[in-house]
Every structure is written in C-alpha cells, then in structure tokens.
C-alpha cells in the first residue's frame, strides 16, 4: 500500500520504482520458497494457503519496465534490463524474449568502462562482478534452451552468440583448452543419443555437429566466467549440474573432481575408508568465499543456492551408494 501510494504521488521517480520492483520480486521469492516447503517433510510449517505467486512477478515486471521508461541520472538501467530478463524467464517467456534485455544490460555495463583484471575477487570495485553475472546468466539460458529445444534452438543461439561477441569482451576470449569440452567432443555421439537427437543434414554441415559446437561454446562461456572469477559459485554449480544431468556415466570423473575437489591418490586406492573431501578444496569452498549480500538478483538467496549445492552433492553420492561418503559429507557440512 505504501509503495502504491508513493507511486501515485511520484509516478516517474525511478529510484522508488526500483525499490517497489525489488520488493515485489522478493515477495514472490518468499512465496515460492513456502510453496516448495509444502512438498517436503517440513510442510507442517506452512499450514495456510499460499497466494498466486505470479501476481508479484507480473507487478515487478510492470514496475521495472516503467522505471526503464522513466530513466534518470540515479537509475541503474543495466539492472532493470537484467531483472526484466530474470522475471520474464520466471514467467515462462521464451529465451528469445529475455536475451535482448541481457544484451542491453551487458552493453550498458561495458559502456561504463568495465575492466577485467587477470583474476576477480569478491572485494573488487567497479561493475566487473555484475558483468560476469550477466555473462553467466546468458550462457546458462542458452544451455537450458539447447537441452530442452534441441535442434530447433541451434540457429537462433548461433546468431545470439555472434551478437554477444560484439558487446561482451568475455565472449571474444580464445576458447580454453578444457578437459570438459574435450570430453564433450569425444563423447558427442553418446550425448546426441542420450538427448535423442538424430542426424539432420543441412547444406553446409550436419545440424547435430552444429549442436555440439554450440553446446561447447556455451560451456566455454561458463568456463570464461570461472577463469576470471574462480569463486563464482553459480557458474561452478551450473557447470557441474549440466554435466551430471547429461550423463553421470560419461562425466563421473569430471563431476567428481569439480564437486569434491582434488582427489588424493590414497582416496582413489581406498575410497571407503578415507574422508570423502575437504570443504576447503571443492565447490563448497566458493560458497564461503563469496559475499552473501552481493547476490545482485535477489539478496538473501544464499540459503536456496546452498540447498541446490547439497542436493547435487547427495545426488552424486547416491550414484555409487556409498554410506561412508554420505556420513563424511554430513559430518563436514555440520561443522559449517
């Protein structure tokens, strides 16, 4: 009510609109978490009816669009575009409708002089972390579209990747010599079989080859984020999740290394008797290094991200049915 009243008094005040939009976005997040709890053993904590969570998202979408139209010297248009893309994605808009906002966000950030050092840490000034976050969201969205729409998404994503190279310097970095992308290339036929993709010949190359090439280029996008910002846990998580969902069999060793960290030769020899991992050398270490108040899209979402990390870890451990590994993980996480 307060926001609505102030909005009537100052309809073109972009800073107030921004705060109103954030408020609606966070209310939606709160309701969504409660809605999720209703499907878990903790459902007794939510003994009331949860309203339609789409209403706040739609209101947030309207408010940020209006704030963008009334941009002033105190406005942050890159953030408005970024959040509009995130909100549209949650409202089930197509990736093609979200991508222009993300490109605009990246263009504005780089026009303001974003400079990339050799390595980014959490305390760096400027907007380099925001630029990396936008880059991560774009490539994560591309991969999601590829794995869901498969062949039909390839031509449009190829064009989008070309457009991105004109805007984002990270997109122009040479491909990294990565064991991950080499593994994808070596197992391309198996991956296409898993995704139920059949050969379709075009005039210059098979579409299935283009699919693998685009997938590898999108993976390179996530690797570029991690090369510059090693503690960006979202890129780290997304990379592991994509590989694990594609094929636990093909990527087991790679996922094990990324998720658990460097594996000692002694552990490999005697997997059941040694501690599974040290929380200082794996994916979870990035969770503690990152400033939890710095999530640009939804402050306070650290708990949700941690839940996803732990869930992925347990999914990985259950693949080999190791009770000892579960106990080791639980005891180490309890210390945190």
Backbone torsions as a table, in degrees:
resi	resn	phi	psi	omega
1	UNK	NA	-43.2	-179.4
2	UNK	-61.2	-47.2	179.6
3	UNK	-61.3	-43.0	-179.0
4	UNK	-63.7	-39.0	179.6
5	UNK	-67.2	-44.6	178.5
6	UNK	-64.0	-36.7	179.9
7	UNK	-64.3	-33.5	176.9
8	UNK	-70.3	-34.8	-179.6
9	UNK	-75.5	-39.8	-178.0
10	UNK	-128.4	73.5	-172.1
11	UNK	-66.3	-19.1	-177.0
12	UNK	-113.1	18.9	179.7
13	UNK	-85.6	102.0	-171.7
14	UNK	-65.0	-32.1	-178.8
15	UNK	-67.1	-41.2	176.8
16	UNK	-66.3	-40.3	178.0
17	UNK	-62.2	-40.1	179.0
18	UNK	-60.5	-44.8	-178.9
19	UNK	-67.5	-35.9	177.7
20	UNK	-65.6	-42.9	178.4
21	UNK	-62.3	-43.4	177.0
22	UNK	-61.7	-41.1	-179.7
23	UNK	-60.6	-48.0	179.5
24	UNK	-62.3	-39.1	-179.5
25	UNK	-64.1	-42.5	-178.6
26	UNK	-73.5	-32.9	175.1
27	UNK	-63.3	-42.6	176.7
28	UNK	-59.7	-42.6	179.2
29	UNK	-61.8	-41.6	179.6
30	UNK	-62.0	-46.3	-179.9
31	UNK	-65.5	-36.9	179.3
32	UNK	-65.4	-38.4	177.1
33	UNK	-65.1	-40.9	178.0
34	UNK	-66.1	-38.8	178.3
35	UNK	-62.1	-39.5	177.5
36	UNK	-64.3	-40.3	-179.1
37	UNK	-58.8	-29.4	-178.8
38	UNK	-65.1	-17.8	179.1
39	UNK	-102.5	12.4	-178.9
40	UNK	-118.1	171.7	176.2
41	UNK	-60.1	-15.4	178.7
42	UNK	-89.6	16.5	-175.0
43	UNK	-63.1	-20.7	178.8
44	UNK	-65.3	-16.3	178.7
45	UNK	-76.2	-15.9	-177.8
46	UNK	-119.0	80.2	-176.4
47	UNK	-103.1	42.1	178.0
48	UNK	-145.8	165.7	-177.4
49	UNK	-79.8	129.6	179.1
50	UNK	-91.5	129.1	-178.4
51	UNK	-69.1	173.2	178.2
52	UNK	-64.4	114.6	-175.5
53	UNK	-74.5	-12.1	-179.2
54	UNK	-73.6	-23.9	-175.6
55	UNK	-62.2	-45.7	-179.8
56	UNK	-65.8	-37.8	178.4
57	UNK	-63.3	-43.7	179.5
58	UNK	-64.8	-37.9	177.4
59	UNK	-66.4	-42.1	178.0
60	UNK	-62.5	-41.4	177.7
61	UNK	-59.0	-46.6	-179.7
62	UNK	-63.0	-41.3	-176.6
63	UNK	-68.5	-45.1	-179.5
64	UNK	-67.9	-34.0	176.5
65	UNK	-65.3	-39.6	178.0
66	UNK	-67.1	-41.2	178.8
67	UNK	-61.7	-36.9	178.8
68	UNK	-66.0	-36.9	179.3
69	UNK	-69.2	-30.5	-178.4
70	UNK	-105.2	35.7	-176.8
71	UNK	-56.0	135.5	176.8
72	UNK	-129.9	-174.6	-177.5
73	UNK	-68.0	-17.5	179.3
74	UNK	-97.5	-3.3	-176.6
75	UNK	-77.1	160.8	174.9
76	UNK	-121.3	80.7	-174.8
77	UNK	-60.3	-31.5	179.2
78	UNK	-61.6	-38.9	-178.9
79	UNK	-70.4	-37.2	178.0
80	UNK	-61.8	-46.2	178.7
81	UNK	-62.3	-43.2	-179.6
82	UNK	-59.7	-47.6	-178.7
83	UNK	-70.6	-34.4	175.8
84	UNK	-60.8	-39.9	177.6
85	UNK	-65.1	-43.9	-179.8
86	UNK	-63.4	-42.6	-178.5
87	UNK	-67.0	-44.0	178.7
88	UNK	-61.5	-37.4	177.8
89	UNK	-62.3	-42.6	178.6
90	UNK	-67.1	-27.9	178.3
91	UNK	-87.9	12.2	174.9
92	UNK	69.2	28.0	169.6
93	UNK	-69.3	157.7	177.3
94	UNK	-71.3	159.5	179.7
95	UNK	-64.7	-29.9	178.4
96	UNK	-62.8	-29.2	178.9
97	UNK	-81.0	-22.8	179.3
98	UNK	-87.7	-34.1	-172.9
99	UNK	-57.5	-44.4	-179.7
100	UNK	-56.6	-36.3	177.7
101	UNK	-64.7	-41.8	-178.3
102	UNK	-68.9	-37.8	175.9
103	UNK	-64.0	-42.5	178.0
104	UNK	-62.4	-41.4	178.6
105	UNK	-60.8	-46.5	179.5
106	UNK	-64.9	-41.5	-179.9
107	UNK	-61.7	-43.7	-179.2
108	UNK	-64.7	-44.4	-180.0
109	UNK	-60.9	-44.3	-177.5
110	UNK	-75.2	-26.1	175.8
111	UNK	-70.0	-19.7	178.2
112	UNK	-88.9	6.9	172.2
113	UNK	90.6	36.1	176.0
114	UNK	-64.0	128.2	178.6
115	UNK	-119.6	133.7	-177.9
116	UNK	-99.4	115.2	172.7
117	UNK	-75.0	177.4	178.1
118	UNK	-59.8	-43.1	178.2
119	UNK	-136.5	138.1	179.7
120	UNK	-100.8	135.0	171.4
121	UNK	-116.9	173.5	-172.3
122	UNK	-69.1	-16.8	-175.5
123	UNK	-99.0	7.7	-176.8
124	UNK	-68.1	144.9	177.5
125	UNK	-91.4	171.2	-177.8
126	UNK	88.0	-163.2	-173.8
127	UNK	-114.7	22.6	-175.8
128	UNK	-66.8	-37.4	178.8
129	UNK	-64.9	-40.3	177.8
130	UNK	-62.2	-41.2	179.7
131	UNK	-64.0	-39.6	178.4
132	UNK	-67.0	-39.6	178.7
133	UNK	-61.6	-43.9	178.7
134	UNK	-63.4	-42.5	179.1
135	UNK	-60.2	-42.3	178.3
136	UNK	-61.9	-47.0	-177.7
137	UNK	-61.1	-40.6	-179.5
138	UNK	-60.8	-50.0	-176.0
139	UNK	-72.7	-32.3	174.6
140	UNK	-63.9	-40.2	178.8
141	UNK	-66.1	-41.3	177.7
142	UNK	-59.9	-47.1	-177.7
143	UNK	-63.7	-40.6	177.8
144	UNK	-60.3	-42.7	179.2
145	UNK	-65.7	-41.3	179.7
146	UNK	-61.3	-46.1	-175.7
147	UNK	-74.0	-19.9	179.3
148	UNK	-98.1	-46.3	-177.9
149	UNK	-91.3	-16.3	175.8
150	UNK	56.2	-126.1	-171.1
151	UNK	-59.0	-36.0	-175.7
152	UNK	-65.1	-22.4	-177.7
153	UNK	-85.6	-16.7	-170.6
154	UNK	-59.3	-55.1	-176.4
155	UNK	-59.1	-42.9	-177.9
156	UNK	-66.4	-39.4	-179.6
157	UNK	-71.3	-34.9	174.3
158	UNK	-57.3	-46.0	179.5
159	UNK	-65.9	-39.3	-179.9
160	UNK	-65.5	-39.1	178.1
161	UNK	-64.0	-38.2	176.7
162	UNK	-64.7	-42.6	179.0
163	UNK	-63.8	-37.7	-178.6
164	UNK	-66.0	-33.5	-179.0
165	UNK	-64.1	-25.0	178.5
166	UNK	-76.8	-14.2	-173.1
167	UNK	-111.4	-47.1	-169.7
168	UNK	-107.0	118.3	179.1
169	UNK	-58.1	-32.7	179.8
170	UNK	-61.1	-28.5	179.3
171	UNK	-73.0	-15.6	-178.0
172	UNK	-100.1	2.1	178.0
173	UNK	-69.8	143.7	179.9
174	UNK	-59.7	145.5	178.2
175	UNK	-55.5	135.9	-179.7
176	UNK	-77.4	143.5	176.8
177	UNK	-78.6	83.0	-170.8
178	UNK	-105.7	136.5	175.2
179	UNK	-65.8	-26.7	-178.9
180	UNK	-67.2	-51.8	-179.0
181	UNK	-67.4	-31.9	176.4
182	UNK	-65.2	-38.5	177.9
183	UNK	-64.5	-40.1	177.4
184	UNK	-63.2	-44.7	-179.8
185	UNK	-62.7	-44.5	-178.0
186	UNK	-66.4	-28.0	-177.6
187	UNK	-110.4	25.2	-174.6
188	UNK	-59.1	-39.6	-178.9
189	UNK	-63.6	-43.4	178.8
190	UNK	-63.7	-40.7	-179.4
191	UNK	-64.1	-42.1	177.9
192	UNK	-63.3	-37.3	176.6
193	UNK	-65.0	-43.8	179.9
194	UNK	-59.7	-40.8	-178.9
195	UNK	-83.4	0.7	179.2
196	UNK	59.0	44.2	178.3
197	UNK	-102.7	126.8	-179.0
198	UNK	-107.5	156.0	-174.4
199	UNK	-65.8	130.3	174.9
200	UNK	-129.3	118.5	-175.2
201	UNK	-88.8	131.3	172.9
202	UNK	-110.3	-176.9	-172.7
203	UNK	-70.8	-21.8	-176.4
204	UNK	-124.0	-17.9	179.0
205	UNK	-168.1	156.6	178.0
206	UNK	-70.4	139.8	-177.6
207	UNK	-64.2	-29.1	179.2
208	UNK	-67.4	-36.6	175.8
209	UNK	-64.8	-39.6	178.1
210	UNK	-65.3	-36.5	178.0
211	UNK	-59.8	-48.9	-179.9
212	UNK	-63.4	-40.3	179.7
213	UNK	-62.8	-43.4	179.5
214	UNK	-67.1	-41.4	177.7
215	UNK	-59.3	-44.8	179.2
216	UNK	-64.2	-40.0	179.2
217	UNK	-64.5	-37.2	178.1
218	UNK	-69.4	-38.1	174.6
219	UNK	-62.0	-39.9	175.7
220	UNK	-58.8	-34.3	178.0
221	UNK	-61.4	-42.3	177.1
222	UNK	-68.7	-40.0	179.3
223	UNK	-64.8	-33.9	177.5
224	UNK	-64.8	-38.3	176.0
225	UNK	-61.6	-44.4	-178.2
226	UNK	-71.9	-31.4	178.5
227	UNK	-64.3	-37.5	178.9
228	UNK	-85.1	-34.5	-173.4
229	UNK	-132.4	78.7	-172.8
230	UNK	-58.7	-24.5	-178.5
231	UNK	-96.2	16.8	176.5
232	UNK	-78.2	92.5	-169.5
233	UNK	-67.6	-23.2	179.4
234	UNK	-66.9	-44.4	176.7
235	UNK	-62.8	-41.1	180.0
236	UNK	-61.7	-48.1	179.9
237	UNK	-62.6	-47.7	-175.6
238	UNK	-61.8	-40.3	178.6
239	UNK	-60.9	-46.8	179.5
240	UNK	-63.7	-44.8	-176.9
241	UNK	-62.5	-41.6	-179.6
242	UNK	-62.6	-48.0	-178.5
243	UNK	-64.2	-41.7	-178.3
244	UNK	-67.0	-40.1	179.0
245	UNK	-69.7	-31.8	178.4
246	UNK	-65.2	-52.3	-179.2
247	UNK	-169.7	106.8	174.6
248	UNK	-59.1	-32.9	-178.2
249	UNK	-67.7	-48.0	-176.7
250	UNK	-69.8	-42.4	-170.3
251	UNK	-105.8	17.9	-175.8
252	UNK	-57.2	-49.9	-177.5
253	UNK	-64.3	-41.9	-180.0
254	UNK	-64.0	-46.5	179.8
255	UNK	-64.2	-39.6	179.6
256	UNK	-59.8	-42.6	179.8
257	UNK	-67.8	-43.0	-178.8
258	UNK	-70.5	-40.7	-173.9
259	UNK	-80.3	-40.2	-174.1
260	UNK	-97.3	-28.2	-178.7
261	UNK	104.0	-174.6	179.7
262	UNK	-55.9	129.6	-178.2
263	UNK	-98.4	126.8	179.5
264	UNK	-74.5	147.9	177.0
265	UNK	-57.6	-33.4	179.9
266	UNK	-64.9	-37.3	179.6
267	UNK	-67.2	-40.9	-180.0
268	UNK	-60.8	-37.8	-179.9
269	UNK	-71.3	-34.8	-174.7
270	UNK	-136.4	73.8	-170.6
271	UNK	-65.0	-25.6	-173.0
272	UNK	-89.9	-13.4	-172.9
273	UNK	-110.3	-14.5	-178.3
274	UNK	-104.0	154.4	177.3
275	UNK	-56.2	141.6	-174.4
276	UNK	-63.5	-49.0	-177.0
277	UNK	-162.1	167.1	176.2
278	UNK	-109.1	128.9	-174.2
279	UNK	-66.7	-4.0	178.7
280	UNK	-90.6	-5.4	-171.8
281	UNK	-125.0	16.8	-175.2
282	UNK	-137.5	-165.4	-179.1
283	UNK	-52.7	-40.2	-175.0
284	UNK	-67.5	-27.0	178.4
285	UNK	-58.1	-35.0	-179.6
286	UNK	-67.2	-28.2	179.4
287	UNK	-64.4	-37.6	-176.9
288	UNK	-81.3	-26.8	-177.8
289	UNK	-75.7	-27.4	-173.0
290	UNK	-81.4	140.5	178.1
291	UNK	-72.0	112.5	-172.6
292	UNK	-66.4	-19.1	-179.6
293	UNK	-86.9	2.4	-171.5
294	UNK	-103.7	8.5	175.1
295	UNK	-64.4	114.7	-169.8
296	UNK	-76.9	-21.7	-175.7
297	UNK	-90.8	-34.4	-178.7
298	UNK	-154.5	88.9	178.2
299	UNK	-53.9	135.5	179.1
300	UNK	97.0	3.9	-177.7
301	UNK	-88.2	9.1	-177.5
302	UNK	-57.7	-40.9	-178.0
303	UNK	-60.8	-42.0	179.8
304	UNK	-64.3	-43.2	178.9
305	UNK	-63.4	-40.0	178.6
306	UNK	-64.5	-39.5	177.3
307	UNK	-58.1	-44.2	-179.1
308	UNK	-64.2	-38.4	178.0
309	UNK	-62.7	-47.6	-178.0
310	UNK	-65.9	-40.9	178.5
311	UNK	-60.6	-42.0	178.3
312	UNK	-65.7	-40.8	177.6
313	UNK	-59.3	-45.9	-178.4
314	UNK	-68.2	-33.9	175.2
315	UNK	-63.0	-41.2	178.3
316	UNK	-65.2	-44.6	-177.8
317	UNK	-66.9	-35.2	-178.3
318	UNK	-69.7	-19.3	-179.4
319	UNK	-61.6	-33.5	179.6
320	UNK	-105.9	4.2	174.8
321	UNK	55.3	43.8	-176.6
322	UNK	-100.5	105.4	178.1
323	UNK	-65.9	-36.2	-179.8
324	UNK	-63.3	-39.5	179.7
325	UNK	-65.6	-40.5	177.7
326	UNK	-60.6	-46.3	-179.0
327	UNK	-63.3	-39.5	178.2
328	UNK	-63.0	-45.9	179.6
329	UNK	-62.9	-44.8	-179.0
330	UNK	-62.2	-42.2	-178.5
331	UNK	-66.4	-38.2	179.4
332	UNK	-71.0	-40.6	178.7
333	UNK	-67.2	-32.3	179.4
334	UNK	-63.8	-33.1	179.5
335	UNK	-65.9	-25.1	-179.9
336	UNK	-81.0	NA	NA
